[in-house]
Amino acid sequence: MSAADRFADALYGLGWSTVKKLPEPVAVRLGRTIADAAWKRRGKGVRRLEANYARVVPGASPERLAELSRAGMRSYLRYWMESFRLPAWSAERVRTGFAPKDLHHLTEGLESGRGVILALPHLANWDLAGAWVTTELETPFTTVAERLKPESLYDRFVAYREGLGMEVLPHSGGAAFGTLARRLRDGGLVCLVADRDLSASGVEVDFFGERARMPAGPALLAQHTGALLLPVTLWYDDSPVMRGRVHPPIEVPASGTRAERTSVMTQALADAFATGIAEHPEDWHMLQRLWLADLDPAKGPS
């Protein structure tokens, strides 16, 4: 393990062991302090965040983009402070920490027994939303996690999410697809963060007026299993409660090849994501390259 990998692993370990013990107001202030310091340094992640916001808010002045990136870093650190503390939250704190709208799309889908796929972008705190589902709705679900380096860091994330009631599968080629399909055919719930393709072989979509690539998995799973595909968007306001919306289901087109149906459904997913991101751009934590015009074809997403 390299020195950088050891440092990253130790840093996240410190977060989960120490930050979760802090009183909530102290953790909030700490997150904001770290966010502001990172924003002032204007490192690679902050500059990329600002460049991504420039597409989401076309015509924004440099001052407006700087404002957005500062708010974005504060939102991003709120996500981390909450995530480090989630394992220590009481069930009541989890239940009162999230207030989704149009939840009937999810509950009715689960009651139907056909299986449900929730697809989310990197908005606000998807881990908190997941913990709320397992706690308030008492519904376990299966998700997929990107394999991180070092392996010990990946193991930390898996243990953290399993501790919140999630079944976590590694993102490694198509190995997870069969397990996800079985869970859905059994009437289960699958949750996937789906606004950034990690395989470089996803579906091209129009996203804020430019071409991007998003994973085909949610649309393919819906076609293979008959499960309901529901986009979900999340956001923060000035309260300690995260907000969210479960969007109407994305239907499988009645005609077309599998590739054509997948393209139509993934575009519909991208459109739902864009609606939520445009309404709350500062809560979209996309500190990586996303649009095809920004990607190195030889390397793919980075």
NUTI-570545 format. One line per 2 residues: number of its first residue (from 1); their letters; for each residue x, y, z of N, C-alpha, C. Coordinates in steps of 0.02 Angstrom, whole numbers, plus 50000, padded with zeros to 5 digits. Example, Ala and Ser with C-alpha at 12.3 -4.5 7.8 and 13.67 -1.06 7.14 Angstrom:
% NUTI-570545
1) AS) 50660/49716/50390/50615/49775/50390/50660/49835/50390 ~ 50642/49888/50354/50684/49947/50357/50645/50002/50394
END
This chain:
% NUTI-570545
1) MS) 50042/49940/50000/50000/50000/50000/50044/50062/50000 ~ 50029/50109/49957/50069/50170/49952/50056/50215/50012
3) AA) 50101/50265/50022/50092/50312/50077/50027/50351/50069 ~ 50010/50369/50006/49948/50407/49994/49887/50364/50012
5) DR) 49889/50299/49995/49834/50255/50011/49827/50247/50086 ~ 49883/50239/50120/49881/50232/50194/49852/50295/50226
7) FA) 49871/50353/50198/49846/50417/50226/49770/50422/50216 ~ 49747/50404/50155/49675/50408/50141/49636/50362/50187
9) DA) 49662/50301/50196/49628/50253/50239/49625/50279/50311 ~ 49681/50306/50335/49684/50332/50403/49637/50391/50413
11) LY) 49633/50434/50361/49591/50493/50366/49517/50475/50372 ~ 49495/50428/50330/49425/50407/50334/49412/50370/50400
13) GL) 49461/50330/50421/49453/50295/50485/49446/50344/50542 ~ 49484/50398/50540/49479/50451/50591/49410/50483/50590
15) GW) 49384/50494/50530/49317/50524/50525/49265/50481/50558 ~ 49264/50416/50542/49213/50372/50571/49223/50360/50645
17) ST) 49285/50363/50669/49297/50350/50740/49289/50412/50783 ~ 49304/50471/50755/49306/50533/50795/49248/50579/50782
19) VK) 49233/50594/50719/49181/50642/50703/49113/50619/50729 ~ 49101/50554/50728/49035/50530/50750/49024/50542/50824
21) KL) 49077/50555/50862/49071/50568/50934/49059/50641/50950 ~ 49066/50685/50900/49059/50756/50912/48985/50775/50920
23) PE) 48970/50825/50961/48902/50851/50962/48885/50878/50893 ~ 48822/50873/50874/48803/50892/50806/48822/50963/50787
25) PV) 48810/51014/50830/48829/51082/50812/48905/51089/50799 ~ 48944/51052/50837/49017/51054/50827/49036/51023/50760
27) AV) 49005/50968/50743/49018/50935/50679/48998/50980/50621 ~ 48942/51015/50628/48919/51061/50575/48970/51116/50565
29) RL) 48994/51146/50619/49043/51200/50613/49109/51175/50584 ~ 49129/51115/50605/49191/51086/50579/49186/51074/50504
31) GR) 49129/51047/50482/49120/51036/50411/49123/51100/50371 ~ 49092/51152/50396/49092/51216/50360/49162/51246/50358
33) TI) 49199/51239/50413/49268/51265/50415/49312/51229/50364 ~ 49307/51163/50361/49347/51125/50314/49327/51142/50242
35) AD) 49262/51149/50230/49237/51165/50163/49264/51233/50141 ~ 49261/51283/50183/49284/51349/50165/49359/51350/50152
37) AA) 49396/51312/50192/49469/51309/50182/49486/51276/50115 ~ 49451/51222/50099/49462/51187/50035/49443/51233/49977
39) WK) 49387/51269/49984/49365/51313/49931/49416/51369/49918 ~ 49444/51396/49971/49493/51450/49963/49556/51426/49928
41) RR) 49574/51363/49938/49635/51336/49906/49625/51326/49831 ~ 49563/51320/49809/49545/51312/49739/49585/51255/49706
43) GK) 49583/51198/49737/49616/51139/49710/49578/51111/49651 ~ 49602/51054/49627/49575/51023/49566/49500/51009/49573
45) GV) 49479/50982/49631/49409/50965/49640/49363/51026/49639 ~ 49385/51080/49671/49345/51141/49672/49339/51171/49603
47) RR) 49394/51171/49566/49393/51199/49498/49347/51157/49453 ~ 49349/51091/49461/49306/51048/49421/49232/51059/49440
49) LE) 49219/51065/49504/49151/51078/49527/49124/51142/49495 ~ 49164/51193/49494/49145/51257/49465/49132/51250/49389
51) AN) 49175/51213/49356/49167/51202/49284/49103/51164/49269 ~ 49086/51116/49312/49023/51079/49303/48963/51124/49315
53) YA) 48967/51166/49366/48913/51213/49380/48902/51262/49322 ~ 48956/51277/49286/48950/51323/49229/48903/51295/49176
55) RV) 48899/51228/49171/48853/51197/49123/48782/51195/49151 ~ 48777/51186/49215/48711/51181/49247/48677/51250/49250
57) VP) 48717/51302/49259/48691/51370/49263/48723/51411/49207 ~ 48701/51401/49145/48733/51435/49089/48726/51511/49095
59) GA) 48779/51545/49076/48778/51618/49080/48794/51646/49149 ~ 48808/51602/49198/48824/51626/49265/48890/51664/49263
61) SP) 48893/51719/49299/48955/51759/49303/49007/51722/49344 ~ 49071/51741/49337/49123/51711/49379/49107/51717/49454
63) ER) 49078/51774/49473/49060/51784/49543/49006/51735/49565 ~ 48957/51724/49522/48903/51677/49537/48930/51605/49542
65) LA) 48975/51587/49497/49004/51521/49499/49046/51510/49561 ~ 49082/51562/49581/49121/51557/49643/49075/51548/49703
67) EL) 49020/51585/49703/48969/51579/49755/48942/51507/49758 ~ 48926/51481/49699/48899/51413/49695/48950/51361/49718
69) SR) 49012/51369/49698/49062/51319/49717/49075/51321/49792 ~ 49071/51380/49822/49079/51383/49895/49021/51348/49929
71) AG) 48960/51362/49906/48901/51328/49934/48905/51253/49920 ~ 48931/51234/49862/48937/51164/49844/48986/51128/49890
73) MR) 49041/51159/49907/49088/51127/49953/49059/51121/50023 ~ 49021/51171/50044/48988/51166/50109/48937/51109/50109
75) SY) 48900/51101/50055/48853/51046/50049/48890/50979/50049 ~ 48945/50976/50013/48985/50915/50009/49011/50895/50078
77) LR) 49035/50943/50115/49061/50927/50182/49004/50912/50230 ~ 48946/50941/50219/48888/50920/50260/48874/50846/50248
79) YW) 48878/50826/50185/48869/50754/50170/48919/50712/50210 ~ 48983/50732/50210/49033/50692/50245/49024/50693/50320
81) ME) 49009/50751/50349/48998/50754/50421/48938/50710/50442 ~ 48884/50713/50402/48827/50670/50417/48845/50597/50410
83) SF) 48882/50581/50357/48899/50511/50345/48944/50483/50399 ~ 48991/50522/50423/49034/50499/50477/48993/50488/50541
85) RL) 48939/50527/50549/48900/50524/50611/48840/50477/50606 ~ 48820/50458/50546/48760/50416/50538/48761/50352/50579
87) PA) 48819/50317/50584/48818/50255/50624/48800/50267/50697 ~ 48809/50328/50722/48793/50343/50792/48725/50375/50801
89) WS) 48690/50389/50745/48624/50420/50750/48573/50369/50778 ~ 48528/50394/50818/48473/50352/50842/48424/50340/50784
91) AE) 48383/50289/50792/48332/50276/50741/48287/50337/50733 ~ 48271/50371/50788/48227/50429/50784/48261/50486/50746
93) RV) 48327/50495/50756/48363/50548/50720/48364/50533/50646 ~ 48371/50470/50627/48369/50452/50556/48300/50465/50527
95) RT) 48248/50445/50564/48179/50454/50539/48161/50527/50528 ~ 48186/50570/50573/48169/50642/50568/48219/50680/50525
97) GF) 48270/50646/50499/48323/50680/50462/48309/50686/50387 ~ 48255/50656/50364/48239/50656/50292/48164/50662/50282
99) AP) 48144/50704/50235/48073/50715/50222/48061/50713/50146 ~ 48048/50654/50119/48037/50648/50046/47965/50664/50026
101) KD) 47957/50692/49966/47892/50704/49936/47876/50648/49887 ~ 47812/50639/49875/47787/50590/49825/47813/50519/49839
103) LH) 47815/50503/49904/47839/50437/49924/47795/50381/49900 ~ 47732/50397/49882/47686/50345/49861/47711/50306/49800
105) HL) 47752/50339/49758/47779/50303/49701/47820/50242/49724 ~ 47858/50251/49778/47898/50197/49805/47856/50147/49843
107) TE) 47815/50170/49889/47777/50123/49931/47728/50081/49891 ~ 47696/50113/49842/47649/50075/49800/47686/50024/49757
109) GL) 47746/50044/49733/47786/49998/49694/47807/49937/49734 ~ 47828/49948/49797/47848/49892/49839/47788/49848/49856
111) ES) 47731/49879/49867/47671/49840/49883/47648/49797/49824 ~ 47664/49819/49764/47644/49781/49705/47682/49715/49698
113) GR) 47741/49711/49730/47781/49651/49727/47823/49643/49665 ~ 47825/49695/49623/47861/49688/49559/47935/49708/49565
115) GV) 47956/49733/49623/48024/49757/49630/48030/49830/49610 ~ 48076/49866/49642/48085/49937/49629/48159/49953/49624
117) IL) 48176/49994/49574/48243/50021/49566/48239/50096/49580 ~ 48276/50119/49630/48283/50191/49642/48350/50213/49611
119) AL) 48348/50262/49568/48409/50288/49536/48419/50361/49557 ~ 48478/50377/49582/48492/50443/49609/48555/50473/49578
121) PH) 48558/50539/49572/48621/50572/49557/48659/50587/49622 ~ 48719/50615/49616/48759/50632/49675/48733/50697/49706
123) LA) 48671/50696/49729/48641/50754/49761/48634/50742/49836 ~ 48654/50793/49876/48646/50792/49949/48674/50726/49977
125) NW) 48635/50690/50019/48662/50632/50054/48621/50569/50039 ~ 48643/50532/49989/48608/50471/49969/48614/50417/50023
127) DL) 48667/50418/50064/48673/50370/50118/48619/50382/50172 ~ 48606/50445/50187/48553/50461/50235/48485/50439/50208
129) AG) 48473/50451/50143/48410/50428/50113/48404/50352/50120 ~ 48460/50317/50109/48459/50244/50115/48446/50222/50187
131) AW) 48478/50255/50235/48467/50238/50305/48395/50251/50325 ~ 48364/50303/50297/48294/50318/50311/48249/50262/50284
133) VT) 48264/50238/50225/48224/50184/50195/48227/50121/50239 ~ 48287/50103/50262/48293/50043/50303/48264/50052/50373
135) TE) 48262/50115/50396/48238/50128/50465/48163/50145/50466 ~ 48143/50197/50429/48073/50219/50430/48028/50170/50393
137) LE) 48049/50148/50334/48008/50102/50294/48021/50028/50312 ~ 48074/50017/50351/48094/49949/50371/48102/49904/50310
139) TP) 48133/49933/50258/48142/49897/50195/48216/49892/50179 ~ 48245/49832/50181/48315/49824/50161/48322/49833/50086
141) FT) 48381/49849/50063/48391/49855/49991/48463/49836/49973 ~ 48474/49828/49909/48539/49810/49883/48566/49867/49841
143) TV) 48630/49880/49848/48663/49933/49809/48731/49909/49785 ~ 48764/49951/49748/48829/49935/49719/48879/49989/49739
145) AE) 48939/49969/49758/48990/50018/49778/49050/50012/49732 ~ 49077/50070/49713/49138/50072/49672/49195/50044/49713
147) RL) 49236/50002/49681/49295/49975/49717/49347/50030/49724 ~ 49360/50048/49786/49407/50102/49801/49476/50073/49817
149) KP) 49526/50115/49809/49594/50096/49830/49613/50141/49889 ~ 49644/50113/49940/49663/50042/49948/49602/49999/49965
151) ES) 49612/49934/49962/49557/49887/49977/49528/49898/50047 ~ 49572/49918/50094/49548/49929/50162/49498/49986/50165
153) LY) 49506/50037/50121/49458/50092/50119/49391/50069/50091 ~ 49395/50028/50039/49333/49999/50012/49298/49958/50066
155) DR) 49335/49920/50104/49305/49879/50157/49272/49923/50209 ~ 49302/49981/50224/49271/50028/50272/49203/50051/50247
157) FV) 49200/50069/50182/49137/50093/50154/49084/50038/50153 ~ 49104/49978/50137/49057/49922/50136/49030/49911/50207
159) AY) 49075/49909/50257/49054/49898/50326/49007/49954/50349 ~ 49023/50016/50330/48982/50073/50349/48912/50066/50321
161) RE) 48906/50051/50256/48840/50046/50225/48802/49984/50248 ~ 48838/49929/50259/48804/49870/50285/48777/49884/50355
163) GL) 48814/49925/50393/48791/49944/50460/48727/49985/50459 ~ 48713/50017/50402/48652/50056/50394/48594/50013/50366
165) GM) 48607/49949/50355/48554/49904/50333/48554/49889/50259 ~ 48608/49906/50224/48611/49895/50152/48650/49831/50136
167) EV) 48631/49797/50082/48672/49744/50053/48715/49777/49999 ~ 48781/49771/50004/48826/49806/49959/48864/49757/49915
169) LP) 48858/49767/49849/48893/49725/49801/48949/49766/49769 ~ 49005/49735/49752/49059/49773/49719/49042/49789/49646
171) HS) 49061/49849/49625/49053/49869/49555/49112/49840/49517 ~ 49102/49784/49485/49157/49753/49447/49128/49718/49386
173) GG) 49129/49756/49331/49102/49729/49269/49027/49715/49277 ~ 49004/49658/49251/48933/49641/49256/48919/49592/49311
175) AA) 48967/49581/49356/48959/49529/49406/48900/49542/49452 ~ 48885/49606/49466/48831/49623/49513/48762/49617/49481
177) FG) 48759/49619/49415/48695/49625/49380/48648/49567/49397 ~ 48675/49506/49396/48633/49448/49409/48603/49448/49479
179) TL) 48643/49469/49528/48618/49472/49597/48564/49525/49603 ~ 48575/49584/49573/48525/49637/49575/48460/49613/49542
181) AR) 48465/49579/49486/48406/49554/49451/48368/49504/49494 ~ 48404/49460/49530/48370/49412/49573/48332/49448/49630
183) RL) 48364/49498/49659/48331/49536/49713/48266/49568/49687 ~ 48269/49595/49627/48210/49629/49599/48156/49579/49582
185) RD) 48174/49522/49554/48123/49471/49538/48089/49445/49600 ~ 48124/49449/49657/48095/49429/49721/48053/49484/49752
187) GG) 48044/49540/49716/48004/49595/49741/48043/49644/49784 ~ 48110/49641/49781/48152/49682/49824/48165/49751/49797
189) LV) 48206/49788/49834/48224/49857/49818/48298/49861/49801 ~ 48314/49897/49748/48383/49909/49727/48392/49985/49721
191) CL) 48446/50011/49750/48461/50083/49746/48529/50093/49712 ~ 48531/50136/49661/48592/50146/49623/48604/50220/49611
193) VA) 48666/50243/49626/48686/50310/49607/48706/50306/49534 ~ 48672/50347/49491/48673/50331/49419/48684/50391/49374
195) DR) 48719/50442/49398/48730/50500/49354/48800/50502/49324 ~ 48841/50452/49338/48910/50452/49312/48929/50381/49294
197) DL) 48945/50370/49231/48963/50303/49207/49035/50287/49227 ~ 49044/50230/49261/49111/50210/49283/49143/50159/49236
199) SA) 49106/50137/49186/49131/50084/49142/49156/50109/49075 ~ 49143/50172/49059/49160/50201/48993/49122/50166/48937
201) SG) 49069/50129/48955/49029/50095/48903/48955/50106/48916 ~ 48939/50162/48947/48870/50177/48963/48831/50206/48904
203) VE) 48776/50238/48920/48731/50264/48869/48742/50339/48862 ~ 48749/50362/48801/48756/50434/48790/48689/50468/48797
205) VD) 48689/50524/48833/48628/50562/48845/48642/50636/48833 ~ 48589/50673/48823/48594/50746/48822/48583/50770/48894
207) FF) 48632/50807/48920/48630/50828/48990/48650/50901/48994 ~ 48602/50943/49008/48613/51016/49008/48643/51040/48942
209) GE) 48617/51011/48888/48635/51035/48821/48698/51007/48792 ~ 48732/50961/48828/48792/50929/48801/48789/50854/48812
211) RA) 48831/50818/48777/48831/50746/48782/48870/50722/48843 ~ 48839/50675/48878/48872/50642/48935/48855/50568/48930
213) RM) 48885/50529/48973/48874/50457/48973/48850/50435/49042 ~ 48795/50398/49044/48768/50375/49108/48759/50299/49106
215) PA) 48758/50267/49164/48755/50194/49165/48691/50166/49133 ~ 48698/50111/49099/48640/50077/49069/48605/50033/49119
217) GP) 48637/50018/49176/48611/49968/49223/48539/49978/49245 ~ 48519/50038/49268/48450/50045/49291/48398/50028/49238
219) AL) 48408/50052/49177/48361/50038/49123/48361/49964/49104 ~ 48420/49934/49101/48425/49863/49084/48391/49819/49137
221) LA) 48402/49836/49200/48371/49797/49254/48295/49801/49250 ~ 48269/49861/49236/48197/49869/49231/48169/49826/49174
223) QH) 48205/49824/49117/48183/49784/49061/48186/49709/49075 ~ 48240/49688/49108/48251/49617/49120/48203/49589/49172
225) TG) 48183/49630/49221/48147/49604/49279/48075/49628/49284 ~ 48056/49680/49247/47990/49709/49255/47984/49754/49315
227) AL) 48040/49769/49347/48039/49813/49406/48023/49885/49387 ~ 47998/49922/49434/47982/49992/49426/48047/50033/49431
229) LL) 48058/50079/49385/48117/50122/49387/48096/50192/49408 ~ 48121/50214/49466/48101/50279/49494/48162/50323/49504
231) PV) 48165/50381/49471/48218/50430/49487/48204/50462/49555 ~ 48256/50478/49591/48250/50513/49655/48300/50571/49655
233) TL) 48278/50630/49677/48323/50687/49685/48319/50711/49758 ~ 48375/50736/49783/48381/50756/49853/48408/50827/49856
235) WY) 48396/50861/49911/48425/50927/49921/48424/50945/49995 ~ 48465/50994/50012/48467/51022/50079/48431/51090/50079
237) DD) 48404/51109/50137/48383/51178/50146/48421/51204/50208 ~ 48395/51255/50240/48431/51283/50297/48417/51246/50363
239) SP) 48379/51193/50359/48363/51155/50419/48407/51093/50424 ~ 48405/51057/50481/48443/50994/50486/48411/50936/50447
241) VM) 48354/50949/50415/48317/50896/50380/48333/50898/50305 ~ 48354/50842/50278/48364/50837/50205/48296/50827/50171
243) RG) 48287/50856/50113/48226/50850/50074/48238/50804/50014 ~ 48183/50780/49986/48190/50737/49927/48124/50730/49890
245) RV) 48130/50703/49831/48071/50690/49789/48080/50624/49753 ~ 48028/50582/49756/48026/50522/49715/47987/50540/49652
247) HP) 48020/50537/49594/47989/50557/49531/47944/50500/49504 ~ 47899/50516/49459/47857/50464/49429/47899/50411/49393
249) PI) 47871/50351/49387/47910/50297/49356/47927/50310/49283 ~ 47985/50283/49263/48006/50285/49193/47984/50219/49161
251) EV) 47940/50224/49113/47911/50164/49082/47959/50135/49030 ~ 47954/50070/49021/47991/50036/48967/47954/50049/48901
253) PA) 47987/50076/48850/47953/50088/48786/47922/50024/48758 ~ 47866/50032/48725/47830/49974/48699/47864/49943/48638
255) SG) 47908/49981/48605/47940/49954/48544/48013/49976/48543 ~ 48049/49948/48494/48120/49963/48487/48164/49906/48509
257) TR) 48226/49908/48488/48275/49858/48511/48292/49871/48584 ~ 48326/49823/48614/48347/49833/48684/48390/49895/48692
259) AE) 48435/49906/48644/48479/49964/48647/48438/50029/48641 ~ 48389/50028/48597/48347/50088/48587/48305/50102/48649
261) RT) 48277/50050/48678/48237/50059/48739/48281/50085/48796 ~ 48341/50057/48801/48387/50078/48854/48406/50151/48846
263) SV) 48417/50171/48784/48435/50241/48770/48379/50289/48791 ~ 48318/50271/48772/48260/50314/48788/48251/50320/48864
265) MT) 48257/50264/48899/48247/50263/48971/48303/50301/49008 ~ 48364/50292/48985/48420/50326/49018/48417/50401/49007
267) QA) 48392/50421/48948/48382/50493/48936/48329/50521/48982 ~ 48275/50483/48993/48223/50505/49038/48249/50512/49109
269) LA) 48293/50466/49128/48325/50469/49194/48369/50531/49199 ~ 48408/50545/49147/48451/50604/49146/48409/50668/49150
271) DA) 48351/50669/49118/48308/50727/49120/48281/50739/49191 ~ 48263/50685/49225/48239/50692/49295/48295/50717/49340
273) FA) 48355/50689/49330/48413/50712/49369/48425/50787/49357 ~ 48422/50806/49293/48435/50876/49275/48386/50923/49308
275) TG) 48323/50902/49314/48273/50943/49348/48293/50957/49420 ~ 48312/50904/49456/48332/50912/49526/48396/50951/49534
277) IA) 48444/50939/49489/48509/50974/49494/48500/51048/49478 ~ 48460/51064/49428/48449/51134/49410/48415/51172/49467
279) EH) 48372/51139/49504/48338/51171/49560/48384/51181/49620 ~ 48433/51137/49628/48478/51140/49687/48550/51124/49665
281) PE) 48579/51165/49621/48645/51148/49595/48699/51142/49648 ~ 48693/51181/49702/48745/51180/49753/48747/51113/49791
283) DW) 48695/51072/49785/48694/51008/49818/48715/50950/49773 ~ 48737/50966/49712/48763/50915/49667/48838/50909/49677
285) HM) 48860/50854/49705/48930/50845/49724/48969/50810/49668 ~ 48975/50843/49612/49010/50813/49556/49077/50849/49548
287) LQ) 49127/50821/49581/49195/50850/49581/49240/50815/49530 ~ 49208/50775/49485/49246/50740/49433/49221/50763/49365
289) RL) 49258/50743/49313/49237/50756/49245/49177/50713/49228 ~ 49130/50741/49192/49069/50704/49175/49053/50707/49101
291) WL) 49054/50767/49072/49035/50775/49002/49088/50747/48956 ~ 49067/50719/48899/49114/50687/48853/49167/50735/48829
293) AD) 49150/50798/48821/49198/50847/48797/49256/50857/48845 ~ 49246/50838/48909/49298/50846/48960/49340/50783/48971
295) LD) 49317/50727/48944/49350/50663/48958/49408/50650/48911 ~ 49458/50617/48938/49514/50591/48897/49491/50523/48870
297) PA) 49480/50517/48805/49455/50454/48778/49498/50393/48797 ~ 49562/50405/48808/49606/50349/48824/49597/50325/48896
299) KG) 49572/50371/48939/49568/50355/49010/49497/50346/49035 ~ 49448/50376/49001/49379/50372/49025/49370/50419/49084
301) PS) 49317/50407/49126/49302/50451/49182/49359/50454/49231 ~ 49370/50513/49260/49422/50521/49311/49403/50577/49357
END
